[in-house]
């Protein structure tokens, strides 16, 4: 039905990359692991992975880096376009 062969190839390529293993199961998440030795085959998350605060996350840096990079890029673009 798609007349453009390039578009058909792209849509076919996009459909082939679907990985059905990564879907939401609806099951409750595993509880925090307390006895790793007995659950080595299928452990739950460690307590620090669940309870730590995100005080110094990448978002704090990126909210300053991205606007500065955009401004520098615009300045270079205005200078180089002439």
Secondary structure, 3 states (H helix, E strand, C coil): CCCCHHHHHHHHHHHHCCCCCCCCCCCCCCCCCCCHHHHCCCCCCCHHHHHCCCCCCHHHHHHHHHHHHHHHHHHHHHHHCC
